[in-house]
Amino acid sequence: MTSLAWVYQPQSKADGRHIDLRFDVRTEEFVTPSAVQRKDPLLIPVSTLLQENVQFYPVLNKAGVSPDNPDFGTWMQRLQKVNNIRSHQIAVITYESDDYEYEEVAELFARLNKGGRRLSKGDLVYSAIAARWSTGLDTMDAFHQELRDSDFDLNREAVLRLMSLLAGTGAHHIKLIGAEVNETALKEAWHATERALRFAIDFLKGECSIPRSEILSSPNVTIVPALLLHHRNGKLRPEEAQLLRRWVYTAMAFSHYSLQVEGKLDAEARLIRSRAGEDLFAELIRRASGPRSLDSALHPRDLEQKYSTHAFFKLLYIAALRGRARDWSTNIAINDQPMNSGSRIEFHHVFPRARVQGTYAKEEWNSLANLAFVTGQTNKMISSRLPAEYMAGIAPERLAEQWIPNDPELRSLDRFPDFLAARRSLLANVLNELLGLPAYDGRVIRRDADEIPADETVIAEDTSAPALVKADVQALRTEQGVELHATYEGRRTTAYYDPPSRTVTIPSGPGRGRTNPQAGRR
């Protein structure tokens, strides 16, 4: 009904963005016109046709259609059909339940809403707030415009979760439509939400070097800083700012809000209310780390088969911004939002795709270990040249700023796998520093989760995995894993076995890839 109202009276839309919906009288189709289509006189504005006393003869005459046109009568009837929408009855469904549950209402809403644009529970909550708070929709739309202007266009779900927490109804924002949350309570919670988000966005931009919301792994990452800063009146002690920054990066790195969002936020809100100091941040960071051991360093192998869509890549971009990395040809610090279009940041394949895709797997050449941040003009300058050629003209400090191995021998096509391995080691420690984790030194055995305590009982173990006791593993282990050799298609092949994951990796040559022997799969 809101959409129809905006079509009837485009000027009623609060944000001033008119809905320009047109009716093609020739095909009976409704279209949102392009700039070229707007010049077509037979694409007639629907808002004109829906007026109460519209006269169709002048409308067609203005479109250049005269009464002697053979289609005139047919087109008059089609315009009348559009105007008849005014008398169409819209069904109102009243749902009654003795056991009134918010989740039940939201589920019913989602099931009924099958046509048109898919609406979320957040849309339902916004509609309910607008019905209960006369100026609520305009107030909320104005703030969302402020967020867009600040490059932090957060989705409704995240904003409403924060609002619900501040209203005292928990992170399940559907509870905001409960009868006990009246207009006064909604106003107070919304104004607190605006205040908290302004604190959080300033913190993310200034302290965390996150210039816009698209760089976040999830918009929900803003909620904990917003809650904490709201309760602290925007003030943190020096050591707390660093710890909160570490939490933000940790929550991003390990996709903290990929599942059970509301439950996690409820638990974190309780922590913020009940704990303080290092104890609070230690528990927040532990939770954001997921199943990983809290102070377990990232291993270079953790970066394998990670691409530009992974959170690690976003964190590396943040690290480049924080380190004031400079462009390889202009020697000017990279800028997330430059005025000059040629200075916009692109990610560049260090070994150009055209030179490696015929020889190496996409999982290798498209991985984040083969990506760097350069301007568009530098990307064009490099084109398809190999690093051995184009890096000779780049200042060594520029390459070091983006963690390019300094060994020139690794820049030839036949050493591409070695280049990736060396750069993964450098990138792993960039991430370790950002996350407040110890550096990986090649001697630490990688583990993804806490080891089983000594007093725990192992109730099952796959006996098909290689039986190596710890002393044997340590003696055989290299940075890549336990070195193995086999004859494959008449040639000697080197591979590496990783005991924690029980996988064998063949880095190059025939059979290249990763195998899980116990599952019998590649």
Summary of the structure (lengths in Angstrom):
residues: 522
radius of gyration: 29.7
end to end distance: 53.7
largest distance: 97.5
contacts: 1427
relative contact order: 0.05
helix: 50%
strand: 9%
